[in-house]
Each structure stands twice: as C-alpha cells, then as structure tokens.
Amino acid sequence: MEVNEESEELSEEEEEHHVKPGGKPLSRSKTKNKILKKRQDKKSFTCTQCGKSYTTKQGLEIHVRVHTGEKPFTCHQCGKSFSRLASLNAHMMIHTGEKPFTCDQCGKTFIGSSNLKTHLRVHTKEKPHSCSVCGKSFSHLQNLHRHEKIHTGVREYMCFECEKTFTTGINLKRHQRIHTGEKPYKCSHCDKRFNQSSILKTHERIHSEEKPHTFDQCGTSFSINSQLKTHMKIC
C-alpha cells in the first residue's frame, strides 16, 4: 500500500515503540503523544545515501533498510518478508481477509486507504494523470504509463513464436493464446470456451437474450453488432 512521507515516518516511529513479547506495551495515546513530541524536535539523523533526515537514530536505521534490502519482518503464513512492521501488518490482511476501508458509494471494501482513494475515482470520474504529449487523462498512473508507449513506440514484450511485439504483458499473454490454443473463459450456460473475455461476454448474450444493438429504421434488435451491420445492408 502506498503511504505518504508523513505516514511513513509515523509507521517507522511506531515500529520503534513496538514491544517485544512479554514486555509491557504503552497505551496508544501515550505512544502517539511521544511520537508527536519527537516531531517537534530537530531532525538530526541524516541518511548518507539519499539525504533524508529523521528525528531519531532508530528512525534512520529503519529507513536505511530501503538501501540495504534488509527485511526483518516475516509473514508466518507465506514466508514473505518486509522492511517495516507496518508493511507486514498490511500484508497480513491478505491472509485474514480483513478489508477495513469501505466505499460509501457502492459498499466495496479495500485493504488500504490508498486503494479506496484510487477506487473513488470510478465514482468521481477524476483523472489526475495527464499525458504530456497529447493531454489525454487517466484515473490510474499505470494506465498513463501504458498509454505513453503509444508515443514512444516502446514495445518491449515480444512473442517468441512469431516475434510480434506488444506494449504490455497483458496484450502479449492474450496474443499467445493463438499459439497455445488456451481458452480460459468458459460460458456458464453451455460450457463453450473462449480465449478472450470480451468474446465470452458477447456470446453470453445469446443465452440471456440481451439485444443491445437496434436498427432505428425498423426497430429490429440484435445481440451482436456484426449482425446489426449485416441487417442494415439488407435494408
């Protein structure tokens, strides 16, 4: 989960006060007051690698793990390790299924506040990430990065079967199904399988009798757009 600089520092300072098994823990309020008092002090401990400063030696030591790669906190469920206690606690929610952050618009729940904040853009239509070349905006930064490859021409994903290249790994994986014959999308009504989810969605309209494509001149509806185009030629 993403955290801003202030919350990251708070997590690191809370980690400093983490009590070992058998020790007497401080109350949440006392811990918070102690942390707030430290923030008022001058940051005198500076990282020699990147210049970032901290109010305590322990805070600096925790930060240095970013450079050393040290990950002392290990998940007992899957063995994955983390450099900060807060990161381990956030990871544990994957195993417990805990999702404490709820969207007040649709009720969907999330592991972290940053995930909820990103999701809310679906409702607000906010698109804070803009392309510097064409001005097109996106709600997610990763979508902007994917779009920017259109301008740069970078296509770093290549199919080893036919040497065709793609801008994203997802597009490459979808293409490779042509060679492997894989059809992971199964119709729940007739067990017919497809290599793309969009094709499955179109197929399932046959069972649901959904006909979203209508010819205005005669009012005839079709489940597939290609059927509508054929009908238009006849008329």
N, C-alpha and C positions, 0 to 999 in steps of 0.2 A: 504494500500500500504506500502511496505517496504521502510524504509529510513535509510541511514547510520547515524553514530553518528553526523557527521558534519552537515548534512542537517537537522537532528532532532533538533540540538541546534539552527540552524538558524530559523527554524519554531517557536521554543519556544520564541526566541528573537523578531521575527516579531510580535508574539502574544502580547508581552509586549507593543508594539507600536501601537496595534490595537486601533483605535479611536472609541469612543462611538458615537451613533447617535447624530448629532448636533455639534460635535466637528470639529476642523479644522485639516484635515489629513496632515501628512508630505508627501513630494514627495517620490517616490520610490528610487531615487538616494540619497536623504538625509537620508532616513531610512537605506539604505544599508551602507552608509558611517559611520553612527552612530554605526551600528552593528559591522562593521569591526574594528572600533576603540576600541570597548569593548573587542573584541577578543585578542587585543594586551595586555590588562591588565591581571594581575594575577587572576586565578580562586580561589577566596577566600571563596566561599559559597559551603559547602560540605554537601551532604545528609548523615544523620546519619544512614540510613537504609542500603545503599549499597556502600557508599563512593564516589559516583560520584560527581564531582565538577563543579561549574558554576561561571561565571564572575559577575552575578548579583543575588540579592535576589529574584527578580521576576522569573528568570530562574529556580532557585531552587524550588520555590513554585509550578511552573508548573510541574516540574519533580516529586515532591512528590505525585502528583495525581496518579502516577503509583502504589504507595504503598497504598494510602488511598482509591483508587477506585472512587474518585470524578470525575464527568463528567459534567461540567457546560455548555457545548455547545450542544444544542439540535436541531435536524433537525425538521423544522416546517412541513415537508411533511409526515414523518412517525413516528416521536417522538423518534427516536434513538438518544442516547446521546454519546458524545465523551469527552475525557480529554483534547484534543488540538484543537485549531481553525483550524489548517492545516488539521487535520483528518476530521473535519466536511466539510470543503471545498472540500476535495477529495470525500467524501461520496455523496455530492450534485450532483456530475456528474452522479450518477446512475439515479437520477430523471430527470435531464436535458438532458441526453443522450449525453453529451459532451465527446468526446474522442480525445483529442488534440495530442496524440502521434501516429504517423503513421509509419508503417514498410515500408522502401524504397525498400524492396524486393518483397512484394506481395500486399502492399496497405492496409493491415488490420490495424485497429485503436484500440487504447487502452486508458484506463482512466489514467494510471500512467506510468512513465518512467521505473519503475521496472518491470511492466507487459510486456512492449515492450522488455526490455532486456532479459527476460525469453523466450519470443516468438522467438527472433532472433536465439536461439539455434536450432530451427527447420531448419533454413537455413544453419547455420554454422556447424551443427552436433556436436556442443560442448557438452561434457558430463562431467562436473566438479565434480560430486558427485560419489565417488567410494566406493564400498563395501569393508570393511577392512578384510572380511573373504575370499571372492573368487575373488575380484578385478573387478567385473562387474561394469560398469559405467552407470550413468543415467544423463539426462539433468535436471531433477527436483528433488529437495531434498525429496519431499513427495513420489516419486517413489522409491527412495533409502530406505526410512523408511519401505515402503510396502514390498520391496524385502528382507530386513534384517530379517523379520519374518520367512522366509523360514529356516534360520539358527537357530534362537532362538526357533522355534517351537511354538511361541505365536499365539494362535487362540482365541482372546477374544470375537469374535462375534458368538453367538450360536442361532440356530433356536429353538424356544420353542415348535414347532410342532414335530420335530423328533430328537432334541438335536444334530444335526450335527453342527460342528463348522467351522468357516472361519477366514481368516486373515484380511479381510477388510469388512467394512459395505456394500460396493457395491456388493461384492460376495454374502453376506447374503441376500441382497434385491433381487438379481437376483434369488437366490435359492428359496426364499419364494413364488415366483410366481407359483411354482409347487403346493403349497398347496392352494393358493388363486385363482388360475386359471386366474390371471391377464395377459392380453396380450396388453401392451401399444403401441406396434409398429404395425402400420397399413399400408398396401400396398396402394399406391395412385392410383393403376390401377384397382384392383379387390376388395378392401376393406377387404381382408383377413388379420387377425391379428396374431401377434407372440409375444412370451414372451422374445425374445432376438433380439437385433438389427442386430446381425450377421446373424441370420436365415432369417430376413426380407431382408437383402441385397442379400443373396443367392437366395431367392425367386424372387426378382425383375428382376433377370437376365432372367427369363422366358419371361417376357414382353419385355425387351429390346433386347432379342435375343443375349445377350452377351455370348460368349462361350470361356472363357479364358483357359479351360483345353483341351489340344490337345494331341492325341496319335501319337507320331512321326512316328511309323511304317506304319500307314495307312492314317494319316492326318485328322482323324475324330475328331471333337471338341465337347465338352460338357459344359453345363452351370454349372454343379455341379461336384465336384471332385469324389464323390462316383459313379457317372455314368461312369466316365472315368475308374475307377478301375474295375467296372463290365465288361466293354467293353474289357479291357486288358485280363481278364480271358478267355473271349470267343476266342479272337485272339490267 
